[in-house]
Amino acid sequence: FYTSGEFDISPILKSSQNVLELGRSCVLPEFRSRAVLQMLWQGIADYVLANKVEMLFGCASFHGTDPADLAAP
């Protein structure tokens, strides 16, 4: 898992849950729209349901390094 290079995910891996790591997706600028984002999430949802995934995890990137600015997200 990519996330294991950034964080200790051993508690996730030791769990009995069926897990799915989410990563980044790239969409060409001319196709970046609400409809495309909804299709991407629909595909994830379909996969989750079809494979009985119980936990989604992964890394997220935020702009900046000030913890106060990032507290809410």
Residue frames as a rotation matrix with the C-alpha (Angstrom) as fourth column:
PHE 1
0.574 0.819 0.000 0.00
0.819 -0.574 0.000 0.00
0.000 0.000 -1.000 0.00
TYR 2
-0.009 -0.529 0.848 1.24
0.411 -0.775 -0.479 3.50
0.912 0.344 0.225 -0.81
THR 3
0.646 0.380 0.662 -0.07
-0.359 -0.614 0.703 4.72
0.673 -0.692 -0.261 2.53
SER 4
0.904 -0.313 -0.289 2.23
0.425 0.605 0.673 2.33
-0.036 -0.732 0.681 4.39
GLY 5
-0.031 -0.949 0.312 5.18
0.887 -0.171 -0.430 4.40
0.461 0.264 0.847 3.18
GLU 6
-0.284 0.025 0.959 3.73
-0.084 -0.996 0.001 7.49
0.955 -0.080 0.285 4.85
PHE 7
0.074 0.451 0.889 2.00
-0.956 -0.222 0.192 6.11
0.285 -0.864 0.415 7.95
ASP 8
-0.949 -0.236 0.211 1.92
-0.301 0.880 -0.367 3.07
-0.099 -0.412 -0.906 10.21
ILE 9
-0.119 0.954 -0.274 -1.13
-0.929 -0.011 0.369 1.26
0.349 0.298 0.888 8.89
SER 10
-0.870 -0.286 -0.402 -0.50
-0.170 0.939 -0.300 -1.97
0.463 -0.193 -0.865 10.79
PRO 11
-0.703 0.674 0.226 -3.72
-0.180 0.138 -0.974 -1.55
-0.688 -0.725 0.024 12.82
ILE 12
0.142 0.739 -0.658 -5.66
-0.916 -0.155 -0.371 -1.38
-0.376 0.656 0.655 9.55
LEU 13
-0.204 -0.311 -0.928 -3.88
-0.765 0.642 -0.047 -4.41
0.611 0.701 -0.369 8.13
LYS 14
-0.983 -0.181 -0.036 -4.43
-0.110 0.731 -0.674 -6.38
0.148 -0.658 -0.738 11.34
SER 15
-0.383 0.911 0.155 -8.15
-0.732 -0.197 -0.652 -5.66
-0.563 -0.363 0.742 11.36
SER 16
-0.576 0.261 0.775 -10.55
0.381 0.924 -0.028 -8.27
-0.723 0.279 -0.632 10.10
GLN 17
0.375 0.774 -0.511 -12.25
-0.093 -0.517 -0.851 -5.71
-0.922 0.366 -0.122 7.86
ASN 18
0.189 -0.210 0.959 -12.20
0.956 0.262 -0.131 -5.86
-0.224 0.942 0.250 4.08
VAL 19
0.209 -0.220 -0.953 -10.25
0.219 -0.939 0.264 -2.69
-0.953 -0.264 -0.148 3.21
LEU 20
0.511 -0.079 0.856 -9.66
0.852 -0.084 -0.516 -0.56
0.113 0.993 0.025 0.13
GLU 21
-0.273 -0.654 -0.705 -6.92
0.559 -0.705 0.437 2.03
-0.783 -0.275 0.558 -0.28
LEU 22
0.812 0.505 0.291 -7.97
0.550 -0.498 -0.670 5.08
-0.194 0.705 -0.683 -2.26
GLY 23
-0.296 -0.950 -0.096 -5.32
0.780 -0.299 0.549 6.95
-0.551 0.087 0.830 -4.21
ARG 24
-0.357 0.085 -0.930 -5.10
-0.293 -0.956 0.025 9.93
-0.887 0.281 0.366 -6.46
SER 25
0.200 0.381 0.903 -6.85
0.824 0.432 -0.365 10.11
-0.529 0.817 -0.227 -9.77
CYS 26
-0.665 -0.488 -0.565 -5.87
0.061 -0.790 0.610 12.30
-0.744 0.371 0.555 -12.70
VAL 27
0.336 0.794 0.506 -8.33
0.788 0.058 -0.613 13.85
-0.516 0.605 -0.606 -15.11
LEU 28
-0.555 -0.525 0.645 -7.34
0.810 -0.516 0.278 16.04
0.187 0.677 0.712 -18.04
PRO 29
-0.864 0.155 -0.480 -8.30
0.119 -0.862 -0.492 19.68
-0.490 -0.482 0.726 -17.44
GLU 30
-0.747 0.592 -0.303 -10.89
-0.611 -0.432 0.663 19.74
0.261 0.680 0.685 -20.23
PHE 31
-0.204 0.682 -0.703 -12.77
0.086 0.727 0.681 16.86
0.975 0.079 -0.207 -18.57
ARG 32
-0.876 -0.136 -0.462 -12.74
0.463 0.030 -0.886 18.15
0.134 -0.990 0.037 -14.98
SER 33
-0.439 0.817 0.374 -16.38
-0.506 -0.569 0.648 18.63
0.742 0.095 0.663 -14.13
ARG 34
-0.289 0.453 0.843 -18.91
-0.904 0.161 -0.396 17.70
-0.315 -0.877 0.363 -11.49
ALA 35
0.723 0.631 -0.281 -20.24
-0.691 0.668 -0.277 14.95
0.013 0.394 0.919 -13.76
VAL 36
0.221 -0.724 -0.653 -16.82
-0.274 0.597 -0.754 13.31
0.936 0.346 -0.067 -14.10
LEU 37
-0.698 -0.450 0.557 -16.19
-0.624 0.002 -0.781 13.52
0.351 -0.893 -0.282 -10.35
GLN 38
0.105 0.833 0.543 -19.59
-0.916 0.294 -0.273 11.93
-0.387 -0.469 0.794 -9.74
MET 39
0.748 0.126 -0.652 -18.76
-0.482 0.778 -0.403 9.11
0.457 0.615 0.642 -12.19
LEU 40
-0.319 -0.925 -0.208 -15.44
-0.367 0.323 -0.872 8.46
0.874 -0.202 -0.443 -10.42
TRP 41
-0.676 0.100 0.730 -17.18
-0.729 0.050 -0.682 8.24
-0.105 -0.994 0.039 -7.03
GLN 42
0.483 0.875 -0.019 -19.95
-0.859 0.470 -0.204 6.08
-0.170 0.115 0.979 -8.49
GLY 43
0.382 -0.442 -0.811 -17.31
-0.367 0.733 -0.572 3.65
0.848 0.517 0.117 -9.74
ILE 44
-0.737 -0.637 0.226 -15.75
-0.419 0.167 -0.892 3.53
0.531 -0.752 -0.391 -6.28
ALA 45
-0.272 0.725 0.633 -19.15
-0.896 0.048 -0.441 3.01
-0.350 -0.687 0.637 -4.68
ASP 46
0.655 0.502 -0.564 -19.96
-0.704 0.677 -0.215 0.18
0.274 0.538 0.797 -7.11
TYR 47
-0.094 -0.796 -0.598 -16.63
-0.241 0.601 -0.762 -1.49
0.966 0.073 -0.248 -6.32
VAL 48
-0.758 -0.162 0.632 -17.17
-0.630 -0.070 -0.773 -1.08
0.169 -0.984 -0.049 -2.56
LEU 49
0.159 0.920 0.359 -20.60
-0.919 0.271 -0.285 -2.68
-0.360 -0.285 0.889 -2.76
ALA 50
0.655 0.102 -0.748 -19.56
-0.558 0.733 -0.389 -5.48
0.509 0.672 0.537 -5.12
ASN 51
-0.100 -0.831 -0.547 -16.55
0.032 0.547 -0.836 -6.39
0.995 -0.100 -0.028 -2.95
LYS 52
0.736 0.522 -0.431 -18.14
0.432 0.129 0.893 -5.77
0.521 -0.843 -0.131 0.46
VAL 53
-0.394 -0.892 0.223 -15.45
0.445 -0.397 -0.802 -3.23
0.804 -0.217 0.554 1.39
GLU 54
0.484 0.573 -0.661 -15.86
0.829 -0.059 0.556 -2.12
0.280 -0.817 -0.504 5.00
MET 55
0.510 -0.384 -0.770 -13.12
0.351 -0.724 0.594 0.50
-0.785 -0.573 -0.234 5.33
LEU 56
0.715 -0.336 0.614 -11.69
0.516 -0.338 -0.787 3.03
0.472 0.879 -0.069 2.89
PHE 57
0.620 -0.558 -0.552 -8.32
0.318 -0.464 0.827 4.60
-0.717 -0.688 -0.110 3.68
GLY 58
0.382 -0.580 0.720 -5.54
0.865 -0.050 -0.499 6.54
0.325 0.813 0.482 2.01
CYS 59
-0.497 -0.642 -0.583 -3.45
0.743 -0.662 0.095 9.68
-0.447 -0.386 0.807 2.01
ALA 60
0.682 0.643 0.348 -4.70
0.730 -0.625 -0.276 13.17
0.039 0.442 -0.896 1.33
SER 61
-0.503 -0.847 0.175 -2.75
0.844 -0.524 -0.112 16.28
0.187 0.092 0.978 0.38
PHE 62
0.687 0.635 -0.353 -3.48
0.698 -0.713 0.075 19.69
-0.204 -0.297 -0.933 1.79
HIS 63
0.287 -0.562 0.776 -1.96
0.383 -0.675 -0.631 23.03
0.878 0.478 0.022 0.80
GLY 64
0.336 -0.245 0.909 0.27
-0.646 -0.762 0.033 24.50
0.685 -0.599 -0.414 3.48
THR 65
-0.258 -0.528 -0.809 1.93
0.325 0.741 -0.587 23.25
0.910 -0.415 -0.020 6.63
ASP 66
-0.754 0.042 0.656 0.26
-0.550 -0.586 -0.595 25.31
0.359 -0.809 0.465 9.38
PRO 67
-0.843 0.413 -0.346 -1.70
0.494 0.848 -0.191 22.91
0.214 -0.332 -0.919 11.61
ALA 68
-0.570 0.658 -0.493 -4.09
0.125 -0.523 -0.843 25.69
-0.812 -0.542 0.216 12.68
ASP 69
-0.413 0.383 -0.826 -5.06
-0.852 -0.482 0.203 26.32
-0.320 0.788 0.526 9.04
LEU 70
-0.560 0.106 -0.821 -5.58
-0.488 0.759 0.431 22.59
0.670 0.642 -0.374 8.47
ALA 71
-0.922 0.160 0.353 -7.42
-0.269 0.391 -0.880 21.77
-0.279 -0.906 -0.317 11.71
ALA 72
-0.044 0.997 -0.063 -10.93
-0.757 -0.075 -0.650 21.90
-0.652 0.019 0.758 10.23
PRO 73
0.306 0.171 -0.937 -10.27
-0.860 0.471 -0.195 19.67
0.408 0.865 0.291 7.19
